Structure formats: structure tokens, C-alpha cells
């Protein structure tokens, strides 16, 4: 006898919950906000919208299904099962936070506040949760699912990092990062820069796009589902020992970008989460490529 499906509800604490955790009472939180020209009412409204969305999604889960729930700060301690259906209620960034912990599970993105959230990765209103949960079961493995490319970084001591948007490699203290860069074509160069970005088509709408626009790059950015990555060196400068000829490019599914560290204190982190990082010391090499894992987003 097969087990009933399990729906895992993913969310994050609201601003109101964070304020109450920090200040203890509503009165103290209201006073704190008033000193900064803000009102508790707007935060109350956003909290209420989030709670309504969570309640609507919870009510839409069939009564005979198994259930799970995890808050963003606990994701690294939560065990997702291979047959879970993951329902993410929150901002687009929450999907990126979850993606690196998944391996093929279908994801439903619910937008609790479309007036504030663009809804690129959380395109659905709360009332759509019921039909989407049913569709996740009835459509099979690939039906109606948008498969989004992810990027991985693997160091020579087998540390691994996975990201949906981009991976950044640079100095932990935002000083000059010194390294040797080797591109897929085999060319290499010693560089000093503000770091390297390696991004997916999903990430090409964010940090990588900023680098792309800043230099008026002719590079064609990859689409979210394309098995390709773009990469940019930030603020490379020439010196007697460093060059600036290799500062951007594309990687296909068989391509790799290798970075060999030539200074202490370099780190690699994904999707802007600096606390979850790889630490890289002098002489280490980290390789970036298209990940075998993909985010499966239910449309």
C-alpha cells in the first residue's frame, strides 16, 4: 500500500514576527517603528496577508495527505523526501533559498502579496493551491512543469555549493580577490578583481543582469530553462601581474570555469546568502558548471 502524498509548506517569518522576537511586545515594536517614521499598521497588513495565504494553502491540502511545514531558517535541518510536493508561500527569493535543498520535487509558488512581490517564481494566488496540488499528482513526472537550470561549484576538496540564481566568488572582506581563471576553451589569466559571478538564466534577471547592463555587454544572456550559464568578472583591473582580457562568457552543459585561489580568504556563496559559503584557501581550485539538478516549478 503506497503512502499518501506529502505536501510540505515552506514559509518565512514575517516582519511583524521578527519585530516581536526582537522587541518583545507590540507596544515596543510600535515605538521602535515610530522613531523611524514608520507605522505598525503597514506591517500588520502584510502579516495578515501572509497568514491568510498560509491558511488558504493549508485548507486546500486534501485531508488524507500527509503534511509538513518548515520555516526558512530551518531549511538546512529539514529532510525533504523524494516524493514531496513543495508549496512555497512568500517572495521569489524564498524559492531560491529552497531550491538547493531539493532534487526533482515539484514546487508550487504561492504569492501572498502581489502588490509587493513580482511573482516570477511564485506566480500563483493562494486560491489556486488546491487545483495545483491535484495537478502535481495527476500530471506525472514532467507534465506542466517548468524546469529551471541551476549552477554548482565544486572545490578540489569536494566541497559543493548549489544555487538557482548565481554563485559569487570573491574575498570574504570585499578586498581585492586574486586568482587564476581558466575558461572552457582552455585560455587562462591571472586576475585581481572584485569577484566573479556565475549565473543561470533565472539569475540573469538579477545580479548578473546588473553586470551585463553596466558594461553594455553584447553577450546573449541564457533563458531560465536553457542548460547554459553566464559569467562576469567584476571590476577587473590590469597590473604587471594581472590581466583583463577574460571578463565574461557563456558556459554550455559541458563547459566549466575553473578558479585557482592566489590569496587568502576567498569564499563562494550562492543566491546572496553569505552565511552559507565555501571557504577557499591559497592554491585551491573551484570549478563552476551547469548542475545536474534542476528546479521543477509547477506552472
Phi, psi and omega in degrees: 000124183279149178287151174294153178301153174246125174263125179252118181267121181248133181209177174226160179297142178281169176301321180297315180297322179292321178295317180294324178294327183277320189252348173092312183228160177298322181298315178294321179295319179296319179296315179303314181293321182297329179290347179245017175073023180241162185240141180294338183300318181294326179285325173301317183295319179291323176297316180297320178297319178296317181293322177297318180295316179298319180294319180295318180293316180299319180292335183279346179288124180307143187295335182270002177275155169280157185227150172216158179212139180213136177270152188308318184292347181254007184300323183288352178248003183260138181257109175279135177272154183301331183258015177294152166249118189261122180248115184254120181248109181158206182278166179304322182298334179293328177296317177297323178298324184276325192307321185290347178264000184255161178213069175098353179293140176292142183240132175248121181260119181250127182261109181281343185214079182295348177285342181242329184260129179300326177079027178293315180256349175236072190276353191256143173284160182303326183291349179273357186299316182301303178300325181290323176296318178296320180293326180298330179274318188279336186279349180082201190290318189239354186296126176066022183251131174269120182264117184253136181290145174238163181243143177233151173235131180232125180270167183287352173254021171074016168289145183223140179226137182235141180212152178272322184264295182200160171243134179250136175237125180187190181281138182297332180258016180059029171270187180295128175267129179241132187195172171247129184253130175237123184267172186300329182284353178102349177289149180220160182200139170278136184222156166234127186204182174272010176119175184236138173248132174234114190233162177267180174295328174294315179289345181289356174264358185238246187299316179296324179295325177299314178295321180296316180290320184301323181259008182049050186289138175277000183296129176284116181289142182289155174281158184304326182267353182290138178279066185208157178231155170245152177221146182220136171268129183269122172053050174290144177224150183277153175204176177302338183242357182229151182238179183222026184273339180245090186235357178197160178173181178240150174237127173272187187296338179258357184272155179220149173242122183249133181237120177254123188287134177232024173205161181279153169083021175280148179227161171230129176220157184244146173055033174077005181266091185292335182289338178254091189223162169262140177258129186239128181252173184308131176089346179287151176242135176239136184245133182245139184199173174294130181282151175287331178283147177225151174278128180254100186259122183283126181272000000 
